[in-house]
Amino acid sequence: MNLQALFPFLSWFKLITKESVKADFFAGLTGAVIVLPQGVAFATIAGMPPEYGLYTAMITPVIAALFGSSFHLISGPTTAISIVVFSAISQYASPGSPEFISLALTLTFLAGVYQLAFGLARLGVLVNFVSHTVVIGFTAGAAVLIATSQLKHITGIPIKSGSEFLHTWVALFSGIGQLNIYLLIIALTTLGISILSKKYMRKAPNLLIGMVVGSILAVFFSSFAEGIKFVGKIPAQLPPLSAPDLSLATIKTLTAQAFAVALLGLIEAVSISRAVATKSGQRINANQEFIGQGMSNLVGSFFSSYAGSGSFTRSGINYAAGAKTPLSAIFAAVALMGIILLVAPLAQYLPIAAMGGVILLVAYNLIDFHHIEHVLKFSKSESAILMTTFFATLFLELEFAIYLGVLLSLVLFLAKTSIPEIPAISIDVSDDGNRRKFIDLDQKPLRECPQLKMIRIDRSIYFGSISRIQSRLAEISDKEGIRHILIIATGINMIDLAGAEALAAEDNRLKNMNGGLYFVDMKPSVYEIAAKSGLIKKIGSNNFFDEKSKAIAAIYKNIDKQKCVNCKALIFKECSAVIIPEGLSKSRQKPKQQDEDRELHEDAGLTVLHHPLAGQV
């Protein structure tokens, strides 16, 4: 087996130079400073002690960088994954408790197993079936939930932990008299400073600056105000070893939730890596990215890390900072370890209200207002999916909202592919008659042959689309009275067994009416499928052509020549000579034509003469 298949990092190790190491080091250092406040905030959202967010930011990016495919993706704790972890585990244990931590690590392990299995099974293509609109809707809903979960910390109004969305807002309004104005000032100051520093000091760690100012304000208020709580001291240590609870009962309890975490994590990671790759020019291997994410969560669960995925913010900053290889993610993790060993004790001065202000800003940045506005304006079907996913995230279990979003994506995909475009085709003849071009009738109104219909099917022929195709074929034969139908197959990418059987049935129906179904320009891969399914044998190999001119010449022999006598279309070259039955009046023919073109048709005893209207098109 190829070593690079087992150890994909060997492929980019060869790209490391002195210059790339320098660029990766400074990009990693920037990432470490950025993830410090984010890690604490995300762990708070997940219901985990603050240090677990930092542990996740140390272990997950290293493993994902070694086994993934993206040069710039930075993995670690994320907001969406964190809130799903909280939603999944809080129903079984109290947030922050040892039982909660144990279940979260088990959830992470199972999610990693799912992701690794998907990658090894080469199922990376599945991400393509999840609409970006679903991700936008879910993320927006998760952002609202995240902001809602912080209201009790920035207002001081007692709200029962784990309360549902509506219950939280009801409790907030009913307890408005218990508002702690000092907590609100700390949160809003932290939020305001973070926004201003981002605006006027673009390269500075704005969240960290906001938290420092909020902490100073909280220390000042705590000397005379009550109810100001602090995060507490974070252990100045590297990620300790841990053991997920792998008992059968626990695994059965968390199987469904772990699948949701795995799916969301893969969608996030692949979407972000592809978005960054469009700027860097790198090609992303979705299957390898699945393996990288799976390995990072699986290994991370044994080093006190909860579920993580790709971070759009940190990945974008990593690329903008000049990172050249995944070594930047490793440098970021190592730098974070050093920072934690030095500044972890200072976390005891970090107020929870300031953390709430930072999380509000993180939640706001999650909402893609521009994309949402675009969807609502221009697509009703996408708008329905967006709103359904958004409200499902707010009012249903989060893992069910993810499943619903994926299901809606698949339904949308199947709905689009089940109604293929089937344009009618005709021939555009130049004025001098020397140039002939096949063209859609939607683009230009042209005459059509009244006996031979040419159409193009622009999507795959499978069980979902065959009903639409059969209806179109029936419309042509029954309403237009055309029995010979030529399908230009350039747009067909696949024909399944149901599609092959339906096409054979349509050909048999047309043959019973002295017509037939014909195909031209079929792709070799599709032709091979048609042969294996028995379609070619049932219809007949003579009905399949490589060139349009040969197809028309062959089909023309089977049409009713009597109808050609009075035809005014004359779009084919073959129309220049029409077969007229013996005994039919020849008064319409010019003497010169009779002398030059009279022939005896040996098979049917027919005389071939120039059509009186030929050449007038």
C-alpha positions in Angstrom: 0.0 0.0 0.0 1.2 3.5 -0.8 2.6 5.1 2.4 1.1 8.5 1.5 -2.4 6.8 1.6 -1.7 5.9 5.2 0.2 9.0 6.2 -1.0 11.9 4.0 1.2 14.4 5.7 4.2 12.9 3.8 2.9 14.6 0.7 3.2 18.1 2.1 6.3 17.5 4.2 8.2 17.7 0.8 6.9 21.3 0.4 8.5 22.5 3.6 11.2 25.1 3.2 12.9 27.7 5.4 10.6 30.4 4.1 7.5 28.3 4.5 8.4 27.4 8.1 8.8 31.1 8.9 5.5 31.9 7.4 3.7 29.0 9.1 5.2 29.9 12.5 3.9 33.5 12.5 0.5 32.3 11.1 0.4 29.8 13.9 1.3 32.3 16.6 -1.6 34.5 15.3 -4.0 31.6 15.4 -3.0 30.7 19.0 -3.8 34.3 20.2 -7.1 34.2 18.4 -8.2 30.8 19.8 -7.4 31.6 23.4 -10.6 33.5 24.1 -12.6 31.5 21.6 -11.7 28.2 23.2 -12.9 29.4 26.6 -16.1 30.8 25.1 -16.9 27.7 23.1 -16.4 25.4 26.1 -18.8 27.5 28.0 -21.4 27.1 25.2 -20.8 23.4 25.2 -21.4 23.2 29.0 -17.8 22.1 29.6 -15.2 23.6 31.9 -13.3 26.4 30.2 -10.0 24.4 29.9 -11.6 21.7 27.8 -12.1 24.2 25.0 -8.4 25.0 25.1 -7.5 21.3 25.2 -9.6 20.8 22.1 -7.7 23.6 20.4 -4.4 21.9 21.2 -5.1 18.3 20.1 -7.7 18.5 17.3 -5.9 20.8 14.9 -2.7 18.8 15.0 -4.3 15.4 14.1 -6.6 17.0 11.5 -3.6 18.7 9.9 -1.6 15.5 9.7 -4.4 13.4 8.3 -6.6 15.9 6.4 -6.1 17.3 2.9 -6.4 21.1 3.3 -3.3 23.2 3.8 -5.1 26.0 5.6 -8.0 24.4 7.5 -7.7 24.9 11.3 -9.8 22.5 13.3 -10.9 22.8 16.9 -13.9 23.9 19.0 -16.6 25.6 17.1 -19.9 27.3 18.1 -22.3 25.1 16.1 -20.7 21.8 17.3 -20.5 23.2 20.9 -24.2 24.0 21.1 -25.1 20.5 19.6 -22.9 18.9 22.3 -24.6 20.9 25.0 -28.1 20.0 23.6 -27.2 16.3 23.3 -25.6 15.8 26.8 -27.5 18.3 29.0 -30.6 16.0 29.0 -28.6 13.3 30.7 -26.2 15.2 33.0 -25.7 18.5 34.6 -23.4 20.8 32.6 -19.8 20.9 33.9 -20.3 17.8 36.0 -17.9 14.8 35.8 -20.8 12.8 34.3 -21.4 15.5 31.6 -17.7 15.5 30.7 -17.5 11.8 30.5 -20.6 11.6 28.2 -19.2 14.5 26.0 -15.9 12.6 25.5 -17.9 9.5 24.6 -20.0 11.5 22.1 -16.7 12.8 20.6 -15.3 9.3 20.3 -18.5 8.0 18.5 -18.6 11.0 16.2 -15.0 10.3 15.3 -15.7 6.7 14.5 -18.6 7.7 12.2 -16.4 10.3 10.4 -13.5 7.9 10.0 -15.9 5.2 8.7 -17.4 7.6 6.2 -13.9 8.6 4.9 -12.7 5.0 4.6 -15.9 4.1 2.7 -15.2 7.0 0.3 -18.4 8.8 1.1 -17.0 12.3 0.8 -19.4 12.9 -2.1 -22.3 12.9 0.4 -21.5 16.4 1.5 -22.4 17.6 -2.0 -26.0 16.6 -1.3 -26.4 19.0 1.7 -27.6 22.3 0.5 -25.5 25.3 1.6 -28.9 26.9 2.5 -29.5 24.2 5.1 -26.1 25.0 6.7 -26.9 28.7 6.7 -30.3 28.1 8.2 -29.0 25.8 10.9 -26.1 28.1 11.7 -28.4 31.1 12.0 -30.7 29.1 14.4 -27.8 28.0 16.4 -26.5 31.6 16.7 -29.9 32.7 18.1 -29.8 29.8 20.6 -26.2 30.6 21.6 -27.2 34.3 22.2 -30.3 33.2 24.2 -28.2 30.9 26.4 -26.0 33.8 27.5 -28.9 36.1 28.6 -28.9 34.8 32.2 -25.1 35.6 32.5 -25.4 39.1 31.1 -28.6 40.1 32.9 -28.3 38.2 36.2 -32.0 37.1 35.8 -32.3 33.5 37.1 -33.2 31.1 34.3 -33.2 27.4 34.8 -30.2 25.8 33.0 -31.2 23.8 29.9 -34.5 25.7 29.4 -36.0 25.6 26.0 -35.9 28.6 23.7 -39.4 30.0 24.5 -39.1 29.2 28.2 -35.9 31.2 28.4 -37.5 34.3 26.9 -40.6 33.9 29.0 -38.4 33.7 32.2 -36.4 36.7 31.0 -39.4 39.0 30.6 -41.1 37.7 33.8 -37.9 38.3 35.8 -36.9 41.7 34.3 -37.2 43.3 37.8 -34.1 41.2 38.9 -31.9 42.7 36.2 -28.3 43.3 37.4 -27.2 46.5 35.7 -23.5 45.9 36.5 -23.4 42.6 34.6 -25.2 44.2 31.6 -22.6 47.0 31.6 -19.7 44.6 31.7 -21.1 42.5 28.9 -22.0 45.5 26.7 -18.6 47.1 27.3 -16.8 43.9 26.4 -19.0 43.6 23.3 -18.4 47.3 22.3 -14.6 47.2 22.8 -14.4 44.0 20.8 -16.3 45.6 17.9 -14.3 48.9 18.0 -10.9 47.2 18.2 -11.9 45.0 15.2 -12.8 48.1 13.3 -9.8 50.3 14.1 -7.2 47.6 14.8 -7.8 44.9 12.2 -4.8 42.8 13.0 -5.2 42.9 16.8 -7.0 40.1 18.7 -10.2 42.0 19.2 -11.9 39.4 21.4 -9.0 39.2 23.8 -8.8 43.0 24.1 -12.5 43.1 24.8 -12.2 40.5 27.5 -9.3 42.3 29.2 -11.3 45.6 29.4 -14.3 43.7 30.6 -12.2 41.9 33.3 -10.8 45.2 34.6 -14.3 46.7 34.8 -15.6 43.6 36.6 -12.8 43.8 39.2 -13.7 47.4 39.8 -17.4 46.7 40.2 -16.9 43.7 42.4 -15.6 45.9 45.2 -19.1 47.3 45.8 -21.6 45.3 43.6 -22.9 41.8 44.2 -23.6 38.9 41.8 -20.4 39.3 39.6 -19.1 35.8 39.0 -15.7 34.9 37.5 -14.6 31.9 35.4 -12.2 30.7 38.0 -8.7 29.4 37.8 -7.8 27.3 34.7 -5.3 24.6 35.3 -1.9 25.5 33.8 -1.3 22.1 32.3 -1.3 20.3 29.0 -4.3 18.1 28.0 -4.5 15.2 30.5 -5.3 11.6 29.4 -9.0 10.7 29.5 -11.2 7.7 29.0 -14.6 7.9 27.2 -17.3 5.8 28.7 -17.6 2.9 26.2 -20.2 0.9 28.0 -22.9 -0.6 25.7 -25.6 1.4 27.5 -23.9 4.7 27.0 -23.1 4.0 23.4 -26.7 3.1 22.7 -27.8 6.3 24.4 -25.5 8.6 22.3 -25.5 6.8 18.9 -28.1 9.1 17.3 -26.6 12.3 18.7 -23.1 11.3 17.7 -24.3 10.8 14.1 -25.6 14.4 14.1 -22.4 15.8 15.5 -20.4 13.8 13.0 -22.5 15.0 10.1 -22.4 18.6 11.1 -18.7 18.5 11.7 -18.0 17.0 8.2 -20.3 19.6 6.6 -18.5 22.4 8.4 -15.0 21.1 7.7 -15.4 20.3 4.0 -17.4 23.5 3.3 -14.7 25.7 5.0 -11.7 23.9 3.4 -13.3 24.3 -0.1 -14.1 27.9 0.5 -10.4 28.6 1.4 -9.2 26.4 -1.4 -11.0 28.7 -3.9 -8.6 31.4 -2.9 -5.4 29.3 -2.5 -6.0 27.2 -5.7 -5.6 23.9 -3.8 -7.7 20.9 -4.6 -9.5 19.3 -1.7 -10.0 15.6 -1.2 -13.3 15.3 0.7 -12.7 11.7 1.6 -9.3 12.5 3.2 -10.9 15.4 5.0 -13.4 13.0 6.5 -10.6 10.8 7.7 -8.7 13.8 9.2 -11.8 15.0 11.1 -12.6 11.5 12.3 -9.0 10.8 13.5 -8.9 14.2 15.3 -12.1 13.5 17.2 -11.3 9.9 17.9 -7.8 10.6 19.2 -8.9 13.8 20.9 -11.5 12.0 23.1 -8.5 10.3 24.9 -6.8 13.6 25.5 -9.7 15.6 27.2 -10.9 17.1 23.9 -14.6 17.3 23.0 -16.0 17.3 19.5 -14.4 19.8 17.1 -14.5 20.7 13.4 -13.1 23.2 11.0 -13.3 26.9 12.1 -14.1 29.4 9.4 -12.7 32.3 11.4 -9.4 30.7 12.3 -9.0 29.1 8.9 -9.5 32.4 7.1 -7.1 34.2 9.5 -4.6 31.4 9.0 -4.7 31.8 5.2 -4.6 35.6 5.4 -1.6 35.4 7.8 0.4 33.8 5.0 0.4 30.1 6.1 1.9 27.8 3.4 1.4 24.3 4.8 -0.6 22.5 7.6 2.5 23.0 9.8 0.9 26.3 10.8 -1.9 24.4 12.6 0.7 22.5 14.5 2.6 25.7 15.4 -0.7 27.2 16.6 -1.4 24.3 18.9 2.2 24.3 20.4 2.0 28.1 20.9 -1.3 27.8 22.7 0.2 25.2 25.0 3.0 27.7 25.9 0.5 30.5 26.4 -1.7 28.4 28.7 1.2 27.4 30.9 2.0 31.1 31.4 -1.3 32.9 31.6 -3.9 30.3 32.7 -3.9 31.6 36.3 -5.2 34.9 35.1 -8.5 33.3 34.1 -9.7 33.7 37.7 -10.2 37.4 36.9 -12.3 36.7 33.8 -15.9 37.6 34.5 -18.6 35.3 33.1 -20.6 38.4 32.0 -17.6 39.4 29.8 -17.6 35.9 28.3 -21.3 36.4 27.6 -20.5 39.6 25.7 -17.8 37.9 23.6 -20.2 35.0 22.9 -22.9 37.4 21.7 -20.5 38.8 19.2 -19.5 35.3 18.1 -23.1 34.4 17.6 -23.8 37.5 15.6 -20.9 36.8 13.3 -22.3 33.3 12.6 -25.4 34.7 10.8 -24.8 35.2 7.1 -27.3 38.1 6.6 -26.2 38.7 3.0 -26.9 35.1 1.9 -30.1 34.9 3.8 -31.4 38.1 2.1 -30.3 36.8 -1.2 -32.2 33.5 -0.7 -35.4 35.2 0.6 -35.5 37.5 -2.4 -34.7 35.1 -5.3 -35.9 31.5 -4.5 -39.1 30.4 -2.9 -38.0 26.7 -2.6 -34.7 27.7 -1.0 -36.5 30.1 1.3 -38.8 27.4 2.5 -35.8 25.2 3.3 -33.9 28.0 5.0 -36.9 28.9 7.2 -37.8 25.3 8.0 -34.2 24.5 9.1 -34.0 27.8 11.1 -37.2 27.2 13.1 -36.5 23.5 13.5 -33.2 24.5 15.1 -35.0 26.8 17.5 -37.9 24.7 18.5 -36.8 21.0 18.0 -33.9 18.9 19.1 -30.8 20.1 17.4 -29.8 16.7 16.1 -33.3 16.4 14.5 -32.9 19.8 12.9 -29.7 18.6 11.3 -31.4 15.4 10.0 -34.4 17.5 8.8 -32.0 19.9 6.9 -30.2 17.0 5.2 -33.5 15.4 4.3 -34.7 18.7 2.8 -31.5 19.0 0.8 -32.0 15.5 -0.6 -35.7 16.2 -1.4 -34.7 19.4 -3.1 -32.0 17.6 -5.1 -34.4 14.8 -6.1 -37.1 17.3 -7.0 -34.8 19.2 -9.3 -33.4 16.0 -11.0 -36.9 14.5 -11.3 -38.0 17.3 -13.7 -35.4 17.3 -16.4 -35.3 19.9 -19.1 -36.4 18.4 -22.4 -36.1 21.0 -25.1 -37.2 20.4 -28.7 -34.4 20.6 -31.3 -34.6 21.6 -34.9 -32.1 22.5 -37.7 -31.3 26.1 -38.5 -30.4 26.3 -42.2 -28.4 29.2 -43.6 -29.7 31.2 -46.4 -27.4 29.6 -48.9 -28.2 26.1 -47.6 -24.6 25.3 -46.9 -24.6 25.5 -43.1 -26.9 23.6 -40.8 -26.9 23.8 -37.1 -29.0 22.0 -34.4 -30.6 24.5 -32.1 -33.1 24.7 -29.2 -36.5 25.9 -30.3 -36.6 28.0 -27.1 -33.7 30.0 -28.5 -35.1 30.5 -32.0 -38.5 29.6 -33.5 -37.8 27.1 -36.4 -39.8 24.7 -38.5 -39.9 21.1 -37.4 -40.3 17.9 -39.3 -44.0 16.7 -38.8 -42.9 13.1 -38.6 -39.6 13.1 -36.7 -39.3 14.9 -33.4 -35.8 15.7 -32.0 -35.4 16.3 -28.3 -32.6 16.6 -25.8 -32.8 15.3 -22.2 -30.6 17.3 -20.0 -30.5 15.2 -16.9 -30.1 11.6 -15.8 -32.8 9.1 -16.6 -33.6 7.3 -13.3 -36.6 6.2 -11.3 -37.3 9.8 -10.1 -37.2 11.4 -13.6 -38.8 8.8 -15.8 -42.3 9.9 -15.1 -41.6 13.3 -16.5 -39.8 11.8 -19.5 -42.6 9.4 -20.3 -45.2 12.2 -20.1 -43.2 14.2 -22.6 -42.8 11.3 -25.0 -46.6 10.5 -24.7 -47.3 14.2 -25.4 -45.2 14.1 -28.6 -46.8 10.9 -29.9 -50.4 11.5 -28.8 -50.9 15.3 -29.1 -48.4 16.1 -31.9 -49.0 12.8 -33.7 -45.3 12.1 -34.2 -44.2 8.5 -33.9 -40.5 8.8 -34.6 -38.6 10.4 -31.7 -34.8 11.0 -31.7 -33.2 11.7 -28.3 -30.0 13.7 -28.4 -28.3 12.1 -25.4 -25.4 14.5 -24.7 -27.0 15.7 -21.5 -27.7 12.2 -20.1 -25.1 11.1 -17.4 -26.8 8.0 -16.1 -29.6 5.5 -16.9 -30.7 3.3 -14.0 -32.6 0.0 -14.4 -36.0 1.6 -13.9 -35.1 4.2 -16.6 -34.0 1.5 -19.0 -37.2 -0.5 -18.6 -39.3 2.6 -19.1 -37.5 3.6 -22.3 -37.8 0.1 -23.7 -41.5 0.2 -22.9 -41.8 3.6 -24.7 -40.0 2.2 -27.8 -42.3 -0.7 -27.9 -45.3 1.6 -27.7 -44.0 3.7 -30.6 -43.2 0.6 -32.7 -46.7 -0.6 -32.3 -47.7 2.7 -34.0 -45.1 2.2 -36.8 -42.6 4.5 -35.1 -39.6 4.2 -32.8 -37.3 5.7 -30.2 -33.8 6.6 -31.3 -30.6 7.8 -29.5 -27.6 9.7 -30.8 -24.4 11.1 -29.2 -24.7 8.9 -26.1 -21.7 9.0 -23.8 -19.6 5.8 -23.7 -20.2 5.3 -20.0 -23.9 5.7 -20.4 -23.9 3.4 -23.5 -22.1 0.8 -21.4 -24.8 1.0 -18.7 -27.5 0.8 -21.4 -25.9 -2.3 -22.7 -25.7 -4.0 -19.3 -29.3 -3.1 -18.4 -30.5 -4.7 -21.6 -31.8 -1.4 -23.1 -29.9 -1.7 -26.3 -30.9 -5.3 -26.8 -34.6 -4.5 -26.3 -34.7 -1.4 -28.5 -32.2 -2.7 -31.0 -28.6 -1.6 -31.7 -29.8 -0.1 -35.0 -31.6 2.7 -33.1 -28.4 4.0 -31.5 -26.1 6.3 -33.5 -22.9 8.2 -33.1 -23.6 11.0 -35.5 -26.8 13.1 -36.0 -26.5 12.9 -39.8 -26.4 9.1 -39.8 -29.3 9.0 -37.4 -31.5 11.3 -39.5 -30.6 9.4 -42.7 -31.6 6.1 -41.2 -34.8 7.3 -39.6 -35.8 9.1 -42.8 -36.1 5.7 -44.6 -38.9 4.8 -42.1 -41.1 7.8 -42.3 -44.3 8.1 -44.5 -43.2 9.5 -47.8 -46.7 10.4 -48.8 -46.8 13.0 -46.0 -43.6 14.4 -47.3 -45.2 15.4 -50.6 -47.0 18.4 -49.1 -44.5 19.1 -46.3 -43.3 22.7 -46.0 -40.6 22.1 -43.3 -37.9 20.5 -45.5 -35.2 20.8 -42.8 -33.2 17.7 -43.7 -30.9 17.2 -46.6 -32.9 14.1 -47.4 -35.9 16.3 -48.1 -34.4 17.3 -51.4 -35.6 14.0 -52.9 -39.1 12.7 -52.0 -40.4 9.3 -52.8 -43.8 9.6 -54.6 -46.0 6.5 -55.2 -46.5 5.3 -58.8 -49.6 6.7 -60.4 -49.5 10.0 -58.4 -50.0 13.0 -60.8 -46.7 14.3 -62.0 -48.1 17.5 -63.3 -46.5 19.3 -60.4 -43.0 18.3 -61.5 -40.9 20.3 -63.9 -39.8 18.5 -67.1 -36.1 19.1 -66.3 -36.5 17.5 -62.9 -38.3 14.5 -64.4 -35.4 14.0 -66.8 -32.6 14.4 -64.2 -34.1 12.7 -61.1 -36.5 10.0 -62.1 -35.4 6.8 -60.4 -37.1 3.5 -59.7 -37.2 2.6 -56.1 -36.5 -1.1 -56.3 -37.8 -2.1 -52.8 -41.2 -0.4 -53.1 -41.7 0.4 -56.7 -41.6 4.1 -56.0 -40.3 7.0 -58.1 -37.9 9.4 -56.5 -38.4 13.0 -57.6 -37.3 16.4 -56.3 -39.9 17.9 -53.9 -41.5 20.9 -55.5 -40.7 23.1 -52.4 -37.2 21.8 -51.8 -34.6 24.5 -51.5 -37.1 27.2 -50.5 -36.1 27.2 -46.9 
